[in-house]
Amino acid sequence: MFENGHLTQWFTRNKLLLVRWSLAVSYLWFGMLKFFPGMSPAEELAQATIRALSFGLIPDELSIVLLAIWEVGLGLALVSGWLLRFASACRYRAPDPDLYALFFSRTSFHKYLGFTIVGQYIVKPGLPGGLRHFY
């Protein structure tokens, strides 16, 4: 089936779809974890950041559910291709709140921005921005 460069041609034709799906898996996986209290490794970081951004107006329990809905919605849009332009526009206009954690805590940069499961929440928002060069 994939002989004489057919595999290379197939990957070349489908590279954007594969990148889109890989980002979707990340959003769906970590977004679904937020629906279950205590399951997400970045739950505390996300709640603290949203609390700081909203000046404490959004309760922690509600903020993590809203973030879960946001991430799962983006993941579903990336997988399905429905509302892809809208989801992409929303993604670039409103980056993950966890990215703002770097600005609200002096220890966040050294504590979270490493090769850790929580570190991916801070690094992940920059990935789609870099992918714009492929479109």
TORKOL-4160 file (C-alpha; in steps of 0.2 Angstrom, whole numbers, padded with zeros to 4 digits, m for minus):
135
<pt num="1" X="0000" Y="0000" Z="0000"/>
<pt num="2" X="0014" Y="0012" Z="0005"/>
<pt num="3" X="0027" Y="0008" Z="m0007"/>
<pt num="4" X="0039" Y="0019" Z="m0018"/>
<pt num="5" X="0036" Y="0035" Z="m0008"/>
<pt num="6" X="0018" Y="0033" Z="m0006"/>
<pt num="7" X="0019" Y="0035" Z="0013"/>
<pt num="8" X="0029" Y="0051" Z="0011"/>
<pt num="9" X="0016" Y="0058" Z="m0001"/>
<pt num="10" X="0002" Y="0053" Z="0010"/>
<pt num="11" X="0010" Y="0062" Z="0025"/>
<pt num="12" X="0013" Y="0077" Z="0014"/>
<pt num="13" X="m0005" Y="0078" Z="0009"/>
<pt num="14" X="m0012" Y="0075" Z="0027"/>
<pt num="15" X="0001" Y="0084" Z="0038"/>
<pt num="16" X="m0011" Y="0098" Z="0043"/>
<pt num="17" X="m0025" Y="0086" Z="0047"/>
<pt num="18" X="m0013" Y="0075" Z="0058"/>
<pt num="19" X="m0006" Y="0091" Z="0067"/>
<pt num="20" X="m0024" Y="0096" Z="0070"/>
<pt num="21" X="m0029" Y="0079" Z="0077"/>
<pt num="22" X="m0014" Y="0079" Z="0088"/>
<pt num="23" X="m0018" Y="0096" Z="0096"/>
<pt num="24" X="m0036" Y="0090" Z="0098"/>
<pt num="25" X="m0031" Y="0074" Z="0107"/>
<pt num="26" X="m0021" Y="0086" Z="0120"/>
<pt num="27" X="m0036" Y="0097" Z="0122"/>
<pt num="28" X="m0049" Y="0083" Z="0124"/>
<pt num="29" X="m0038" Y="0073" Z="0136"/>
<pt num="30" X="m0033" Y="0087" Z="0148"/>
<pt num="31" X="m0050" Y="0095" Z="0146"/>
<pt num="32" X="m0060" Y="0080" Z="0151"/>
<pt num="33" X="m0049" Y="0078" Z="0166"/>
<pt num="34" X="m0055" Y="0095" Z="0172"/>
<pt num="35" X="m0073" Y="0088" Z="0174"/>
<pt num="36" X="m0067" Y="0077" Z="0188"/>
<pt num="37" X="m0061" Y="0086" Z="0203"/>
<pt num="38" X="m0043" Y="0082" Z="0208"/>
<pt num="39" X="m0039" Y="0072" Z="0192"/>
<pt num="40" X="m0031" Y="0087" Z="0182"/>
<pt num="41" X="m0013" Y="0090" Z="0187"/>
<pt num="42" X="m0015" Y="0108" Z="0183"/>
<pt num="43" X="m0031" Y="0111" Z="0192"/>
<pt num="44" X="m0024" Y="0121" Z="0206"/>
<pt num="45" X="m0014" Y="0132" Z="0194"/>
<pt num="46" X="m0029" Y="0135" Z="0183"/>
<pt num="47" X="m0040" Y="0139" Z="0197"/>
<pt num="48" X="m0027" Y="0151" Z="0205"/>
<pt num="49" X="m0024" Y="0160" Z="0188"/>
<pt num="50" X="m0043" Y="0162" Z="0184"/>
<pt num="51" X="m0046" Y="0168" Z="0202"/>
<pt num="52" X="m0032" Y="0182" Z="0199"/>
<pt num="53" X="m0039" Y="0186" Z="0181"/>
<pt num="54" X="m0057" Y="0188" Z="0187"/>
<pt num="55" X="m0052" Y="0196" Z="0204"/>
<pt num="56" X="m0061" Y="0182" Z="0213"/>
<pt num="57" X="m0078" Y="0185" Z="0205"/>
<pt num="58" X="m0078" Y="0167" Z="0197"/>
<pt num="59" X="m0079" Y="0153" Z="0210"/>
<pt num="60" X="m0065" Y="0140" Z="0209"/>
<pt num="61" X="m0077" Y="0126" Z="0205"/>
<pt num="62" X="m0086" Y="0135" Z="0191"/>
<pt num="63" X="m0070" Y="0141" Z="0184"/>
<pt num="64" X="m0063" Y="0124" Z="0182"/>
<pt num="65" X="m0079" Y="0118" Z="0174"/>
<pt num="66" X="m0079" Y="0133" Z="0162"/>
<pt num="67" X="m0061" Y="0129" Z="0157"/>
<pt num="68" X="m0065" Y="0111" Z="0154"/>
<pt num="69" X="m0080" Y="0115" Z="0143"/>
<pt num="70" X="m0068" Y="0128" Z="0133"/>
<pt num="71" X="m0054" Y="0115" Z="0131"/>
<pt num="72" X="m0066" Y="0100" Z="0126"/>
<pt num="73" X="m0075" Y="0112" Z="0114"/>
<pt num="74" X="m0059" Y="0117" Z="0105"/>
<pt num="75" X="m0054" Y="0098" Z="0105"/>
<pt num="76" X="m0070" Y="0093" Z="0097"/>
<pt num="77" X="m0069" Y="0108" Z="0084"/>
<pt num="78" X="m0051" Y="0102" Z="0079"/>
<pt num="79" X="m0056" Y="0084" Z="0077"/>
<pt num="80" X="m0072" Y="0087" Z="0068"/>
<pt num="81" X="m0068" Y="0102" Z="0058"/>
<pt num="82" X="m0084" Y="0110" Z="0062"/>
<pt num="83" X="m0083" Y="0128" Z="0067"/>
<pt num="84" X="m0064" Y="0127" Z="0064"/>
<pt num="85" X="m0062" Y="0145" Z="0059"/>
<pt num="86" X="m0072" Y="0151" Z="0074"/>
<pt num="87" X="m0063" Y="0139" Z="0086"/>
<pt num="88" X="m0046" Y="0145" Z="0079"/>
<pt num="89" X="m0051" Y="0163" Z="0081"/>
<pt num="90" X="m0056" Y="0160" Z="0099"/>
<pt num="91" X="m0040" Y="0151" Z="0102"/>
<pt num="92" X="m0029" Y="0165" Z="0096"/>
<pt num="93" X="m0040" Y="0179" Z="0105"/>
<pt num="94" X="m0041" Y="0170" Z="0122"/>
<pt num="95" X="m0026" Y="0160" Z="0126"/>
<pt num="96" X="m0026" Y="0148" Z="0140"/>
<pt num="97" X="m0027" Y="0156" Z="0157"/>
<pt num="98" X="m0012" Y="0145" Z="0163"/>
<pt num="99" X="m0001" Y="0155" Z="0152"/>
<pt num="100" X="m0005" Y="0170" Z="0163"/>
<pt num="101" X="0001" Y="0161" Z="0178"/>
<pt num="102" X="0019" Y="0166" Z="0174"/>
<pt num="103" X="0014" Y="0184" Z="0177"/>
<pt num="104" X="0005" Y="0182" Z="0193"/>
<pt num="105" X="0017" Y="0172" Z="0203"/>
<pt num="106" X="0036" Y="0174" Z="0204"/>
<pt num="107" X="0038" Y="0155" Z="0207"/>
<pt num="108" X="0027" Y="0149" Z="0193"/>
<pt num="109" X="0040" Y="0151" Z="0180"/>
<pt num="110" X="0053" Y="0140" Z="0189"/>
<pt num="111" X="0040" Y="0128" Z="0197"/>
<pt num="112" X="0029" Y="0125" Z="0182"/>
<pt num="113" X="0039" Y="0129" Z="0166"/>
<pt num="114" X="0049" Y="0113" Z="0165"/>
<pt num="115" X="0047" Y="0096" Z="0157"/>
<pt num="116" X="0032" Y="0092" Z="0169"/>
<pt num="117" X="0014" Y="0087" Z="0166"/>
<pt num="118" X="0009" Y="0104" Z="0172"/>
<pt num="119" X="0022" Y="0113" Z="0162"/>
<pt num="120" X="0013" Y="0108" Z="0146"/>
<pt num="121" X="m0001" Y="0119" Z="0151"/>
<pt num="122" X="0010" Y="0134" Z="0150"/>
<pt num="123" X="0019" Y="0128" Z="0134"/>
<pt num="124" X="0004" Y="0122" Z="0125"/>
<pt num="125" X="m0004" Y="0139" Z="0121"/>
<pt num="126" X="0012" Y="0144" Z="0110"/>
<pt num="127" X="0010" Y="0128" Z="0099"/>
<pt num="128" X="m0005" Y="0134" Z="0088"/>
<pt num="129" X="0003" Y="0151" Z="0085"/>
<pt num="130" X="0018" Y="0143" Z="0078"/>
<pt num="131" X="0007" Y="0132" Z="0067"/>
<pt num="132" X="0000" Y="0147" Z="0058"/>
<pt num="133" X="0015" Y="0147" Z="0047"/>
<pt num="134" X="0010" Y="0130" Z="0039"/>
<pt num="135" X="m0007" Y="0136" Z="0033"/>
